[in-house]
């Protein structure tokens, strides 16, 4: 059975997933076995690479130890985000592990944030906030 490990940093404080239910339904419909990785870590280990065929990661680092070695099982690392800054792409390439990312996943939130900051600056909201909080 093809196993997918999803890092725990994709869970909200209340334990619900950041993913829309339809996204996880697609994985279920494909008859893939998936689970949230038991431990919430900043860096995945060789044990994670030996336990899953695919890793879906948000922030944890994926090092050479995860994607190399005789016990390695992982075949693909799906990085949720724009860059590969937390993934050792060279080690993945050398081990024949596919690496993906989601460049379109954050365009709208980034654009929205930039527009909000531009409006805040143009209306001097930080200065006005400070004045209001000091009673002026």
C-alpha positions as CSV (number, residue, x, y, z in Angstrom):
1,X,0.0,0.0,0.0
2,X,1.3,3.5,-1.0
3,X,1.6,5.5,2.3
4,X,1.5,9.3,2.5
5,X,2.8,11.1,5.6
6,X,1.5,14.6,6.1
7,X,3.4,16.8,8.6
8,X,1.5,17.9,11.7
9,X,2.2,21.6,11.1
10,X,-0.8,21.4,8.6
11,X,-3.1,21.0,11.6
12,X,-4.8,24.0,13.3
13,X,-4.8,24.5,17.0
14,X,-8.1,22.7,17.3
15,X,-6.7,19.7,15.5
16,X,-8.5,20.3,12.2
17,X,-6.6,20.2,8.9
18,X,-5.8,23.3,6.9
19,X,-6.8,21.4,3.8
20,X,-10.2,21.6,2.4
21,X,-12.0,18.3,3.0
22,X,-12.2,17.8,-0.8
23,X,-8.4,17.6,-1.0
24,X,-8.2,14.8,1.5
25,X,-11.1,13.1,-0.2
26,X,-9.1,13.0,-3.5
27,X,-6.4,11.0,-1.6
28,X,-9.0,8.7,-0.1
29,X,-10.6,8.2,-3.5
30,X,-7.2,7.2,-5.0
31,X,-7.1,4.4,-2.4
32,X,-3.9,5.9,-0.8
33,X,-3.2,5.3,2.8
34,X,-2.4,8.6,4.5
35,X,-1.9,9.9,8.0
36,X,-0.6,12.9,9.9
37,X,2.9,12.1,11.0
38,X,2.7,11.3,14.7
39,X,5.3,13.8,15.9
40,X,5.5,17.5,15.3
41,X,9.1,18.1,14.3
42,X,11.2,20.8,12.7
43,X,13.2,18.3,10.7
44,X,12.1,14.9,9.4
45,X,14.3,11.9,10.1
46,X,15.5,8.8,8.3
47,X,12.7,6.9,10.1
48,X,10.1,9.1,8.3
49,X,11.7,8.4,5.0
50,X,11.6,4.6,5.7
51,X,7.9,4.7,6.8
52,X,6.3,6.6,3.9
53,X,6.3,6.5,0.1
54,X,5.3,10.2,-0.1
55,X,5.9,13.1,2.3
56,X,3.6,16.2,2.2
57,X,5.5,18.9,4.1
58,X,4.8,22.5,5.0
59,X,7.7,23.7,7.2
60,X,9.8,20.8,8.4
61,X,13.2,20.3,6.8
62,X,13.7,17.3,4.5
63,X,17.4,16.4,4.7
64,X,19.6,13.9,2.9
65,X,19.1,11.4,5.7
66,X,15.3,11.3,4.9
67,X,15.8,10.5,1.2
68,X,18.9,8.4,1.1
69,X,20.0,5.1,2.6
70,X,19.0,1.5,2.3
71,X,15.9,1.8,4.4
72,X,14.5,4.7,2.4
73,X,11.0,4.2,1.1
74,X,10.1,7.8,0.2
75,X,9.7,8.4,-3.6
76,X,8.2,11.9,-3.6
77,X,8.4,15.0,-1.4
78,X,5.5,17.4,-1.9
79,X,6.5,20.8,-0.5
80,X,3.5,23.0,0.2
81,X,4.8,26.4,-0.5
82,X,6.6,28.4,-3.1
83,X,10.2,27.4,-2.6
84,X,12.4,24.5,-1.8
85,X,14.2,26.2,1.0
86,X,13.4,23.4,3.5
87,X,14.2,20.5,1.1
88,X,17.6,19.1,0.2
89,X,16.9,19.1,-3.5
90,X,20.4,17.9,-4.4
91,X,20.0,14.8,-2.2
92,X,16.5,14.1,-3.5
93,X,17.9,14.3,-7.1
94,X,20.8,12.0,-6.3
95,X,18.4,9.5,-4.8
96,X,15.8,9.7,-7.5
97,X,13.2,11.3,-5.2
98,X,10.7,13.6,-7.0
99,X,10.2,17.0,-5.4
100,X,7.2,19.2,-6.0
101,X,6.0,22.5,-4.7
102,X,2.8,24.7,-4.9
103,X,3.8,28.1,-6.4
104,X,0.2,29.1,-7.0
105,X,-0.9,28.2,-3.4
106,X,0.1,31.5,-1.9
107,X,-0.2,34.1,-4.6
108,X,-3.5,35.5,-3.6
109,X,-2.8,35.7,0.2
110,X,0.5,37.5,-0.6
111,X,-1.1,39.9,-3.0
112,X,-3.9,40.6,-0.5
113,X,-1.4,41.2,2.3
114,X,0.6,43.6,0.1
115,X,-2.5,45.6,-0.8
116,X,-3.5,45.8,2.9
117,X,-0.1,47.0,3.9
118,X,0.0,49.6,1.2
119,X,-3.4,50.9,2.3
120,X,-2.2,50.9,6.0
121,X,0.9,52.9,5.1
122,X,-0.9,55.4,2.8
123,X,-3.5,56.1,5.6
124,X,-0.8,56.3,8.3
125,X,-2.7,53.6,10.3
126,X,0.3,52.8,12.5
127,X,0.7,56.4,13.6
128,X,-3.0,56.8,14.1
129,X,-3.1,53.5,16.1
130,X,-0.3,54.7,18.3
131,X,-2.1,58.1,18.9
132,X,-5.4,56.4,19.7
133,X,-3.8,53.9,22.1
134,X,-2.1,56.7,24.0
135,X,-5.4,58.6,24.3
136,X,-4.5,61.4,21.9
